[in-house]
Amino acid sequence: MTKSVSIVGCGWFGLPLAKAFVEVGFDVRGSKRTAAKARLLQQEGIMGFHLDLDDKETFDSRTLSRTTSLLDSDYLVVNVPPGFRQDPHGYLRRLTRLKECISDCQYQRIIFISSTGVYPAKDQVVTEKDAIMHSASSENLLAAEQVFRDIAPTCVLRFAGLVGPKRHPGRFLSGKTDISGGAAPVNLVHLNDCISAVVQVITAKNVGPVYNLCAFEHPSREQLYQAASLHLNLLKPLFNEVEVAGKKVDASLITRELGFQYQFNNPIDMLDYC
């Protein structure tokens, strides 16, 4: 019997994830914030549907039942960008509305995409057990992770900084000068590894509640961003000698428990695939 998955948020990460599920034979439904963009998903073999969690009309009686039916799959992937800069309180509001939409759905597993921003920068190695509310954004992220846990078995995947096609780290700091924190370690993960991890977590029989996703090696910010800028023939960033606290995200738990294998263990190796 064909398995089904609904993906909330088919953007830079969600769309290639949806394509990966199509390739392994899933019935895939994916949301976009506009109806026009949702229709384009059909070209990729994805049942696209309009879902704007900021639009009150999405939740009126005329449209809510259809939206709920498209979200009612075997598995659900929640990939909603936090957008804290534009609206600090909007993230939890959107997720609460989504939870209302799926209150009657029965999932085998929910995958919630979160961030390693839940870990403080204290010049130490951090694991899944080290998440604390150390800032307003981390407080919101941790509250968001809890939203769906009382609905179905939920696995939280905390992504480090995402890179990949159209998101090359060489453009992040190119040409900038007098940058602090050059010696701080970098925590990055490639798009391809995140896609593979989500597919593996959904198809695995037994999974833990939380996994980090991050390359095992952590070059310094100066080393990585200078190499990345030169990789694109751009001006390399210049760092000062001011030190900034950092962290190294340990993302080995998913390899030990699920046998997951990273394609990229060093952010420098990702540059040719961005």
Backbone as CSV, one residue per row, in Angstrom:
resi,resn,N_x,N_y,N_z,CA_x,CA_y,CA_z,C_x,C_y,C_z
1,MET,0.836,-1.198,0.000,0.000,0.000,0.000,0.871,1.248,0.000
2,THR,0.532,2.206,-0.862,1.324,3.421,-0.991,1.212,4.282,0.260
3,LYS,2.356,4.714,0.766,2.382,5.611,1.909,2.207,7.048,1.437
4,SER,1.633,7.878,2.302,1.419,9.275,1.946,2.109,10.192,2.952
5,VAL,2.559,11.342,2.460,3.196,12.342,3.308,2.723,13.720,2.876
6,SER,2.406,14.537,3.849,2.069,15.930,3.596,3.203,16.806,4.108
7,ILE,3.625,17.745,3.280,4.736,18.625,3.634,4.216,20.057,3.691
8,VAL,4.262,20.641,4.861,3.838,22.026,5.026,5.044,22.922,4.771
9,GLY,5.038,23.580,3.631,6.143,24.453,3.270,7.034,23.839,2.211
10,CYS,6.673,23.993,0.940,7.474,23.445,-0.165,8.307,24.542,-0.803
11,GLY,9.233,25.068,-0.029,10.133,26.101,-0.510,11.509,25.547,-0.840
12,TRP,12.542,26.280,-0.438,13.918,25.902,-0.805,14.277,24.508,-0.300
13,PHE,13.854,24.174,0.888,14.087,22.832,1.418,12.925,21.894,1.127
14,GLY,11.716,22.342,1.331,10.550,21.468,1.227,10.296,20.916,-0.160
15,LEU,10.575,21.702,-1.204,10.318,21.212,-2.562,11.242,20.062,-2.949
16,PRO,12.562,20.188,-2.790,13.406,19.018,-3.098,13.131,17.830,-2.192
17,LEU,12.694,18.090,-0.961,12.287,16.995,-0.084,11.078,16.281,-0.662
18,ALA,10.103,17.053,-1.122,8.905,16.463,-1.721,9.275,15.628,-2.947
19,LYS,10.178,16.122,-3.771,10.619,15.370,-4.954,11.281,14.053,-4.544
20,ALA,12.045,14.087,-3.459,12.707,12.867,-2.989,11.678,11.828,-2.563
21,PHE,10.607,12.260,-1.929,9.548,11.329,-1.543,8.810,10.783,-2.762
22,VAL,8.620,11.606,-3.781,8.005,11.124,-5.024,8.857,10.017,-5.636
23,GLU,10.181,10.214,-5.601,11.100,9.244,-6.206,11.064,7.893,-5.507
24,VAL,10.762,7.886,-4.209,10.720,6.596,-3.484,9.299,6.055,-3.380
25,GLY,8.374,6.645,-4.144,7.052,6.052,-4.292,5.973,6.516,-3.339
26,PHE,6.198,7.617,-2.633,5.176,8.146,-1.733,4.129,8.942,-2.515
27,ASP,2.927,8.956,-1.982,1.895,9.904,-2.407,2.188,11.198,-1.655
28,VAL,2.557,12.250,-2.379,3.077,13.459,-1.749,2.119,14.631,-1.948
29,ARG,1.764,15.277,-0.850,0.996,16.511,-0.891,1.890,17.617,-0.333
30,GLY,1.866,18.779,-0.940,2.729,19.861,-0.497,2.030,21.196,-0.541
31,SER,2.320,22.043,0.431,1.645,23.339,0.507,2.532,24.474,0.019
32,LYS,1.876,25.482,-0.549,2.496,26.759,-0.894,1.585,27.864,-0.387
33,ARG,2.147,29.051,-0.222,1.369,30.148,0.362,0.442,30.827,-0.636
34,THR,0.594,30.525,-1.929,-0.331,31.060,-2.921,-0.874,29.917,-3.764
35,ALA,-2.095,30.086,-4.253,-2.727,29.048,-5.059,-1.984,28.835,-6.363
36,ALA,-1.461,29.920,-6.958,-0.747,29.814,-8.227,0.511,28.957,-8.077
37,LYS,1.265,29.181,-7.019,2.475,28.388,-6.796,2.131,26.948,-6.430
38,ALA,1.017,26.757,-5.745,0.593,25.398,-5.398,0.290,24.595,-6.651
39,ARG,-0.322,25.239,-7.650,-0.649,24.531,-8.903,0.603,24.078,-9.636
40,LEU,1.690,24.830,-9.498,2.940,24.469,-10.181,3.535,23.171,-9.647
41,LEU,3.189,22.804,-8.423,3.722,21.573,-7.840,3.240,20.333,-8.587
42,GLN,2.101,20.456,-9.260,1.575,19.303,-10.002,2.575,18.818,-11.049
43,GLN,3.365,19.748,-11.598,4.353,19.393,-12.622,5.438,18.469,-12.076
44,GLU,5.599,18.455,-10.761,6.623,17.619,-10.109,6.031,16.342,-9.534
45,GLY,4.768,16.065,-9.846,4.121,14.877,-9.307,3.668,15.042,-7.873
46,ILE,3.519,16.289,-7.440,3.126,16.606,-6.068,1.712,17.185,-6.084
47,MET,0.869,16.724,-5.196,-0.473,17.286,-5.078,-0.367,18.584,-4.293
48,GLY,-0.294,19.684,-5.001,-0.104,20.970,-4.347,-1.404,21.546,-3.821
49,PHE,-1.299,22.257,-2.703,-2.473,22.931,-2.156,-2.064,24.233,-1.490
50,HIS,-2.990,25.167,-1.497,-2.764,26.495,-0.948,-2.945,26.463,0.564
51,LEU,-1.937,26.935,1.292,-2.030,27.022,2.749,-1.228,28.230,3.213
52,ASP,-1.940,29.260,3.625,-1.308,30.460,4.174,-1.745,30.568,5.628
53,LEU,-0.845,30.274,6.537,-1.185,30.238,7.953,-1.398,31.620,8.552
54,ASP,-1.182,32.663,7.744,-1.480,34.026,8.180,-2.809,34.537,7.632
55,ASP,-3.438,33.752,6.784,-4.673,34.166,6.110,-5.881,33.563,6.827
56,LYS,-6.699,34.399,7.426,-7.848,33.908,8.183,-8.846,33.163,7.297
57,GLU,-8.915,33.530,6.001,-9.857,32.865,5.101,-9.513,31.383,4.918
58,THR,-8.242,31.048,5.125,-7.816,29.653,5.015,-8.533,28.779,6.038
59,PHE,-8.969,29.388,7.116,-9.532,28.623,8.229,-11.039,28.782,8.366
60,ASP,-11.691,29.357,7.344,-13.150,29.409,7.426,-13.726,28.057,7.023
61,SER,-14.988,27.860,7.283,-15.620,26.547,7.101,-15.609,26.077,5.656
62,ARG,-15.537,27.008,4.709,-15.586,26.632,3.299,-14.295,25.975,2.821
63,THR,-13.189,26.379,3.395,-11.903,25.876,2.910,-11.194,24.951,3.889
64,LEU,-11.548,25.034,5.166,-10.814,24.279,6.178,-10.910,22.774,5.973
65,SER,-12.092,22.265,5.593,-12.257,20.816,5.449,-11.372,20.270,4.341
66,ARG,-11.263,20.998,3.229,-10.400,20.520,2.132,-8.935,20.575,2.559
67,THR,-8.542,21.650,3.237,-7.159,21.756,3.703,-6.818,20.611,4.641
68,THR,-7.729,20.318,5.567,-7.502,19.225,6.509,-7.379,17.886,5.802
69,SER,-8.189,17.671,4.767,-8.130,16.401,4.038,-6.787,16.218,3.355
70,LEU,-6.195,17.309,2.864,-4.897,17.220,2.196,-3.759,17.075,3.201
71,LEU,-3.979,17.505,4.417,-2.980,17.332,5.475,-3.090,15.972,6.155
72,ASP,-4.187,15.265,5.891,-4.446,13.980,6.554,-3.755,12.847,5.795
73,SER,-2.473,12.670,6.092,-1.647,11.649,5.446,-1.102,10.692,6.493
74,ASP,-0.319,9.715,6.036,0.340,8.825,6.991,1.377,9.584,7.820
75,TYR,2.066,10.520,7.155,3.138,11.267,7.803,2.976,12.755,7.502
76,LEU,3.475,13.567,8.416,3.426,15.018,8.246,4.807,15.598,8.507
77,VAL,5.256,16.451,7.589,6.508,17.192,7.782,6.147,18.666,7.931
78,VAL,6.501,19.238,9.061,6.218,20.655,9.332,7.498,21.444,9.114
79,ASN,7.503,22.241,8.066,8.684,22.995,7.671,8.279,24.457,7.496
80,VAL,8.003,25.102,8.623,7.538,26.491,8.620,8.674,27.398,9.071
81,PRO,9.149,28.316,8.216,10.238,29.217,8.621,9.814,30.095,9.797
82,PRO,10.686,30.294,10.791,10.308,31.099,11.959,9.989,32.560,11.635
83,GLY,10.810,33.192,10.778,10.548,34.586,10.420,10.506,35.519,11.607
84,PHE,11.421,35.352,12.566,11.392,36.148,13.789,11.618,37.640,13.531
85,ARG,12.408,37.969,12.521,12.704,39.379,12.271,11.457,40.153,11.850
86,GLN,10.636,39.531,11.011,9.444,40.215,10.529,8.335,40.244,11.576
87,ASP,8.189,39.159,12.319,7.088,39.039,13.275,7.505,38.071,14.373
88,PRO,8.058,38.576,15.480,8.584,37.693,16.531,7.559,36.714,17.093
89,HIS,6.283,37.094,17.093,5.258,36.248,17.686,4.473,35.441,16.650
90,GLY,4.763,35.677,15.378,3.992,35.028,14.321,4.230,33.540,14.203
91,TYR,5.430,33.085,14.538,5.788,31.676,14.366,4.864,30.762,15.168
92,LEU,4.741,31.035,16.458,3.879,30.198,17.294,2.416,30.338,16.907
93,ARG,2.030,31.523,16.469,0.644,31.716,16.032,0.330,30.836,14.822
94,ARG,1.251,30.792,13.872,1.038,29.966,12.667,0.979,28.484,13.027
95,LEU,1.882,28.054,13.883,1.921,26.643,14.249,0.679,26.230,15.041
96,THR,0.185,27.128,15.864,-1.036,26.836,16.619,-2.222,26.681,15.673
97,ARG,-2.278,27.519,14.639,-3.347,27.410,13.641,-3.235,26.094,12.876
98,LEU,-1.992,25.711,12.554,-1.799,24.442,11.858,-2.247,23.280,12.738
99,LYS,-1.924,23.347,14.009,-2.338,22.295,14.940,-3.855,22.162,14.972
100,GLU,-4.559,23.284,14.899,-6.021,23.249,14.870,-6.522,22.553,13.612
101,CYS,-5.824,22.777,12.493,-6.231,22.157,11.221,-6.141,20.642,11.268
102,ILE,-5.170,20.130,12.006,-4.901,18.686,11.960,-5.345,17.976,13.230
103,SER,-6.173,18.626,14.025,-6.554,18.061,15.326,-7.246,16.710,15.212
104,ASP,-7.899,16.449,14.079,-8.603,15.168,13.905,-7.811,14.152,13.083
105,CYS,-6.600,14.515,12.684,-5.780,13.614,11.852,-5.012,12.632,12.737
106,GLN,-4.794,11.443,12.200,-4.047,10.413,12.917,-2.781,10.091,12.119
107,TYR,-1.640,10.538,12.611,-0.379,10.347,11.900,0.431,9.201,12.504
108,GLN,1.151,8.521,11.632,2.108,7.533,12.133,3.329,8.234,12.732
109,ARG,3.660,9.408,12.163,4.785,10.177,12.694,4.726,11.596,12.132
110,ILE,5.086,12.549,12.976,5.255,13.933,12.551,6.739,14.269,12.620
111,ILE,7.243,14.908,11.566,8.618,15.402,11.562,8.547,16.920,11.665
112,PHE,9.152,17.459,12.697,9.157,18.910,12.875,10.570,19.440,12.649
113,ILE,10.705,20.358,11.702,12.011,20.920,11.367,12.293,22.105,12.279
114,SER,13.362,21.988,13.059,13.750,23.028,14.002,15.189,23.466,13.702
115,SER,15.825,24.067,14.671,17.138,24.679,14.448,18.060,24.434,15.632
116,THR,19.362,24.380,15.335,20.352,24.284,16.405,20.519,25.612,17.131
117,GLY,19.700,26.596,16.772,19.677,27.850,17.509,19.175,27.682,18.935
118,VAL,18.668,26.501,19.273,18.225,26.236,20.655,19.411,26.036,21.599
119,TYR,20.632,25.953,21.056,21.805,25.736,21.896,22.563,27.048,22.106
120,PRO,22.972,27.339,23.324,23.724,28.569,23.573,25.164,28.454,23.084
121,ALA,25.760,29.585,22.770,27.166,29.631,22.365,28.012,29.825,23.610
122,LYS,28.571,28.725,24.110,29.374,28.775,25.332,30.706,28.050,25.159
123,ASP,31.199,28.052,23.927,32.494,27.420,23.630,32.543,25.983,24.126
124,GLN,31.517,25.213,23.763,31.480,23.812,24.165,30.778,22.986,23.096
125,VAL,30.939,21.671,23.202,30.220,20.754,22.322,28.821,20.576,22.885
126,VAL,27.817,20.671,22.005,26.431,20.550,22.462,25.771,19.352,21.788
127,THR,24.942,18.657,22.560,24.171,17.532,22.048,22.682,17.842,22.183
128,GLU,21.864,16.897,21.795,20.413,17.084,21.835,19.894,17.413,23.232
129,LYS,20.638,17.080,24.267,20.191,17.301,25.640,20.501,18.705,26.168
130,ASP,21.202,19.511,25.364,21.710,20.788,25.866,20.867,22.001,25.474
131,ALA,19.688,21.779,24.929,18.841,22.901,24.527,18.295,23.625,25.757
132,ILE,18.432,24.956,25.753,17.896,25.774,26.839,17.360,27.077,26.253
133,MET,16.526,27.744,27.032,16.002,29.048,26.609,17.023,30.118,26.960
134,HIS,17.898,30.442,26.012,18.965,31.398,26.261,18.733,32.734,25.550
135,SER,17.642,32.832,24.788,17.304,34.048,24.054,15.828,33.986,23.701
136,ALA,15.291,35.100,23.202,13.884,35.120,22.804,13.615,34.135,21.680
137,SER,14.529,34.056,20.710,14.306,33.148,19.581,14.396,31.691,20.014
138,SER,15.329,31.365,20.911,15.428,29.975,21.380,14.199,29.593,22.194
139,GLU,13.647,30.542,22.935,12.425,30.270,23.687,11.281,29.933,22.746
140,ASN,11.171,30.699,21.654,10.131,30.436,20.661,10.349,29.105,19.953
141,LEU,11.600,28.793,19.635,11.899,27.539,18.947,11.540,26.337,19.810
142,LEU,11.889,26.391,21.077,11.591,25.276,21.970,10.081,25.145,22.211
143,ALA,9.395,26.275,22.298,7.936,26.223,22.445,7.304,25.633,21.185
144,ALA,7.864,25.965,20.029,7.342,25.440,18.765,7.514,23.932,18.679
145,GLU,8.634,23.422,19.161,8.872,21.980,19.121,7.825,21.208,19.919
146,GLN,7.287,21.853,20.948,6.330,21.182,21.822,4.899,21.169,21.268
147,VAL,4.639,21.997,20.259,3.268,22.195,19.796,2.609,20.895,19.348
148,PHE,3.361,20.028,18.656,2.748,18.861,18.031,2.945,17.552,18.804
149,ARG,3.666,17.590,19.883,4.032,16.340,20.554,2.873,15.625,21.220
150,ASP,1.766,16.354,21.468,0.623,15.689,22.082,-0.371,15.186,21.050
151,ILE,-0.046,15.340,19.749,-0.930,14.864,18.684,-0.523,13.478,18.221
152,ALA,0.752,13.276,17.981,1.261,12.018,17.430,2.734,11.899,17.783
153,PRO,3.311,10.708,17.614,4.755,10.591,17.809,5.490,11.597,16.915
154,THR,6.264,12.459,17.532,6.932,13.531,16.802,8.438,13.400,16.936
155,CYS,9.124,13.529,15.810,10.588,13.575,15.810,11.013,14.970,15.372
156,VAL,11.774,15.635,16.216,12.279,16.969,15.918,13.665,16.834,15.297
157,LEU,13.848,17.464,14.148,15.161,17.501,13.503,15.683,18.934,13.571
158,ARG,16.778,19.108,14.291,17.370,20.437,14.451,18.496,20.615,13.450
159,PHE,18.256,21.462,12.457,19.232,21.712,11.404,20.237,22.768,11.849
160,ALA,21.509,22.530,11.526,22.512,23.587,11.612,22.299,24.524,10.418
161,GLY,23.232,25.439,10.184,23.095,26.363,9.064,23.014,25.612,7.743
162,LEU,21.980,25.880,6.970,21.736,25.142,5.729,22.445,25.786,4.547
163,VAL,23.129,24.957,3.772,23.735,25.415,2.520,23.377,24.417,1.421
164,GLY,23.530,24.863,0.190,23.204,24.022,-0.952,22.995,24.888,-2.171
165,PRO,22.372,24.374,-3.218,22.134,25.157,-4.441,21.423,26.476,-4.136
166,LYS,21.966,27.556,-4.686,21.454,28.924,-4.485,21.619,29.419,-3.047
167,ARG,22.380,28.695,-2.248,22.680,29.149,-0.889,24.138,28.821,-0.588
168,HIS,25.019,29.457,-1.346,26.453,29.232,-1.223,27.000,30.123,-0.107
169,PRO,27.741,29.562,0.846,28.246,30.372,1.964,29.223,31.456,1.539
170,GLY,29.753,31.372,0.321,30.675,32.398,-0.146,30.036,33.764,-0.279
171,ARG,28.734,33.820,-0.375,28.030,35.101,-0.525,27.631,35.704,0.827
172,PHE,27.733,34.930,1.893,27.244,35.403,3.186,28.031,36.601,3.712
173,LEU,29.372,36.527,3.632,30.212,37.559,4.232,31.189,38.194,3.244
174,SER,31.100,37.879,1.983,32.071,38.344,0.996,32.213,39.869,1.007
175,GLY,33.472,40.327,1.037,33.767,41.756,0.954,33.641,42.518,2.251
176,LYS,33.100,41.892,3.290,32.950,42.581,4.564,34.285,42.604,5.311
177,THR,34.453,43.615,6.142,35.708,43.759,6.881,35.428,43.953,8.361
178,ASP,36.489,43.815,9.147,36.426,44.033,10.597,35.350,43.156,11.248
179,ILE,35.336,41.882,10.880,34.343,40.947,11.398,34.906,40.250,12.632
180,SER,34.112,40.191,13.676,34.539,39.512,14.897,34.236,38.011,14.821
181,GLY,34.911,37.259,15.676,34.609,35.837,15.808,35.188,34.944,14.736
182,GLY,36.319,35.303,14.173,36.906,34.494,13.111,37.321,33.108,13.550
183,ALA,37.633,32.958,14.839,38.095,31.656,15.333,36.950,30.754,15.768
184,ALA,35.743,31.279,15.806,34.600,30.485,16.258,34.303,29.360,15.275
185,PRO,33.896,28.208,15.767,33.623,27.072,14.874,32.339,27.271,14.076
186,VAL,32.329,26.691,12.883,31.167,26.765,11.997,30.334,25.493,12.139
187,ASN,29.025,25.656,12.138,28.100,24.525,12.171,27.203,24.615,10.939
188,LEU,27.484,23.782,9.946,26.728,23.803,8.706,26.286,22.396,8.331
189,VAL,25.244,22.322,7.532,24.775,21.045,7.010,24.276,21.275,5.591
190,HIS,24.495,20.290,4.724,24.086,20.431,3.327,22.644,19.987,3.130
191,LEU,21.984,20.640,2.206,20.597,20.320,1.858,20.404,18.827,1.609
192,ASN,21.312,18.198,0.865,21.155,16.787,0.516,21.127,15.888,1.753
193,ASP,21.957,16.223,2.753,21.969,15.422,3.982,20.672,15.590,4.756
194,CYS,20.119,16.792,4.740,18.851,17.017,5.457,17.708,16.254,4.798
195,ILE,17.690,16.249,3.470,16.651,15.504,2.747,16.766,14.012,3.051
196,SER,17.977,13.483,2.960,18.178,12.055,3.223,17.782,11.686,4.641
197,ALA,18.077,12.581,5.582,17.756,12.301,6.981,16.251,12.253,7.207
198,VAL,15.499,13.179,6.618,14.049,13.190,6.798,13.441,11.918,6.223
199,VAL,13.881,11.529,5.031,13.358,10.304,4.410,13.663,9.097,5.284
200,GLN,14.887,9.037,5.829,15.258,7.894,6.658,14.480,7.874,7.968
201,VAL,14.276,9.031,8.580,13.534,9.088,9.838,12.088,8.644,9.631
202,ILE,11.505,9.024,8.514,10.113,8.641,8.264,9.987,7.141,7.988
203,THR,10.942,6.569,7.320,10.843,5.149,6.957,11.378,4.218,8.032
204,ALA,12.066,4.759,9.047,12.601,3.920,10.122,11.488,3.464,11.063
205,LYS,11.671,2.291,11.654,10.656,1.768,12.565,10.663,2.493,13.909
206,ASN,11.846,2.665,14.456,11.958,3.293,15.771,12.917,4.466,15.698
207,VAL,12.463,5.628,16.146,13.306,6.821,16.121,13.236,7.515,17.471
208,GLY,14.240,8.312,17.753,14.256,9.089,18.973,13.430,10.352,18.824
209,PRO,13.263,11.096,19.906,12.449,12.305,19.849,13.132,13.489,19.189
210,VAL,14.486,13.528,19.228,15.219,14.684,18.690,16.536,14.219,18.094
211,TYR,16.870,14.796,16.920,18.194,14.568,16.326,18.743,15.882,15.786
212,ASN,20.044,16.098,16.014,20.744,17.194,15.350,21.180,16.751,13.970
213,LEU,21.279,17.706,13.047,21.860,17.461,11.730,22.897,18.535,11.463
214,CYS,24.158,18.110,11.412,25.268,19.040,11.243,26.490,18.249,10.795
215,ALA,27.296,18.837,9.944,28.542,18.193,9.530,29.423,17.939,10.751
216,PHE,30.165,16.844,10.721,30.981,16.469,11.866,32.160,17.418,12.092
217,GLU,32.692,17.978,11.016,33.853,18.852,11.152,33.406,20.309,11.248
218,HIS,34.199,21.090,11.995,33.823,22.468,12.297,35.007,23.410,12.047
219,PRO,35.262,23.756,10.797,36.328,24.741,10.537,35.971,26.079,11.166
220,SER,36.964,26.928,11.321,36.696,28.251,11.887,35.919,29.094,10.883
221,ARG,35.237,30.107,11.383,34.491,31.011,10.499,35.426,31.658,9.480
222,GLU,36.614,32.065,9.928,37.553,32.690,9.013,37.972,31.719,7.915
223,GLN,38.314,30.510,8.294,38.738,29.511,7.315,37.630,29.211,6.313
224,LEU,36.434,28.980,6.795,35.332,28.584,5.924,34.899,29.711,5.004
225,TYR,34.653,30.894,5.558,34.074,31.963,4.742,35.086,32.599,3.790
226,GLN,36.358,32.583,4.149,37.361,33.040,3.185,37.486,32.040,2.036
227,ALA,37.523,30.760,2.356,37.602,29.740,1.305,36.357,29.769,0.426
228,ALA,35.203,29.990,1.023,33.950,29.995,0.267,33.879,31.184,-0.673
229,SER,34.337,32.350,-0.228,34.331,33.530,-1.097,35.285,33.352,-2.264
230,LEU,36.473,32.851,-2.000,37.431,32.600,-3.070,36.918,31.546,-4.037
231,HIS,36.140,30.613,-3.546,35.550,29.574,-4.392,34.655,30.188,-5.462
232,LEU,34.065,31.354,-5.183,33.199,32.055,-6.140,33.925,33.227,-6.800
233,ASN,35.234,33.323,-6.553,36.028,34.441,-7.080,35.509,35.786,-6.582
234,LEU,35.085,35.811,-5.330,34.617,37.035,-4.698,35.653,37.516,-3.694
235,LEU,35.509,38.770,-3.259,36.409,39.299,-2.243,36.226,38.524,-0.943
236,LYS,37.343,38.101,-0.368,37.227,37.353,0.875,36.960,38.303,2.043
237,PRO,36.210,37.870,3.035,35.955,38.693,4.208,37.211,38.800,5.078
238,LEU,37.318,39.897,5.798,38.463,40.119,6.673,37.992,40.175,8.118
239,PHE,38.658,39.405,8.950,38.260,39.286,10.348,39.235,40.039,11.243
240,ASN,38.706,40.596,12.332,39.566,41.207,13.335,39.972,40.164,14.376
241,GLU,40.585,40.595,15.437,41.068,39.643,16.440,40.118,39.503,17.636
242,VAL,38.949,40.095,17.537,37.985,39.999,18.634,37.351,38.606,18.637
243,GLU,37.432,37.931,19.758,36.874,36.588,19.861,35.403,36.635,20.266
244,VAL,34.643,35.686,19.745,33.222,35.563,20.044,32.963,34.115,20.452
245,ALA,32.149,33.923,21.475,31.849,32.558,21.922,31.139,31.777,20.827
246,GLY,31.455,30.506,20.740,30.840,29.655,19.732,30.394,28.334,20.342
247,LYS,30.092,27.389,19.478,29.683,26.050,19.913,29.981,25.076,18.801
248,LYS,30.085,23.819,19.144,30.212,22.755,18.156,29.041,21.804,18.342
249,VAL,28.210,21.703,17.319,27.038,20.852,17.403,27.431,19.410,17.103
250,ASP,27.191,18.546,18.070,27.439,17.113,17.898,26.190,16.496,17.260
251,ALA,26.339,16.022,16.044,25.196,15.453,15.310,25.396,13.976,15.031
252,SER,26.036,13.284,15.960,26.339,11.865,15.751,25.233,10.928,16.228
253,LEU,24.277,11.439,17.010,23.246,10.556,17.564,22.451,9.855,16.467
254,ILE,22.112,10.563,15.414,21.319,9.969,14.333,22.095,8.881,13.608
255,THR,23.427,8.995,13.590,24.236,7.942,12.957,24.303,6.706,13.853
256,ARG,24.372,6.932,15.154,24.461,5.793,16.079,23.133,5.062,16.195
257,GLU,22.018,5.783,16.238,20.728,5.146,16.459,20.060,4.649,15.181
258,LEU,20.256,5.372,14.070,19.559,5.004,12.829,20.496,4.550,11.718
259,GLY,21.800,4.613,11.968,22.742,4.234,10.924,22.824,5.242,9.794
260,PHE,22.380,6.471,10.041,22.416,7.496,8.998,23.853,7.854,8.656
261,GLN,24.118,8.022,7.358,25.450,8.382,6.897,25.410,9.727,6.189
262,TYR,26.216,10.660,6.677,26.312,11.966,6.043,27.073,11.876,4.724
263,GLN,26.596,12.603,3.739,27.325,12.718,2.482,28.483,13.698,2.636
264,PHE,28.276,14.720,3.464,29.292,15.760,3.642,29.656,15.868,5.121
265,ASN,30.882,15.503,5.453,31.347,15.603,6.826,32.154,16.862,7.086
266,ASN,32.481,17.608,6.035,33.274,18.834,6.177,32.631,19.935,5.344
267,PRO,32.310,21.089,5.948,31.703,22.180,5.181,32.518,22.625,3.974
268,ILE,33.836,22.487,4.031,34.654,22.861,2.879,34.293,21.998,1.668
269,ASP,33.993,20.728,1.907,33.647,19.823,0.808,32.279,20.152,0.199
270,MET,31.470,20.914,0.913,30.136,21.267,0.398,30.196,22.317,-0.703
271,LEU,31.298,23.067,-0.780,31.356,24.223,-1.666,31.137,23.860,-3.126
272,ASP,31.612,22.703,-3.547,31.421,22.282,-4.947,30.006,21.840,-5.224
273,TYR,29.169,21.764,-4.202,27.787,21.288,-4.365,26.774,22.335,-3.902
274,CYS,27.196,23.601,-4.036,26.319,24.719,-3.675,26.076,25.606,-4.902
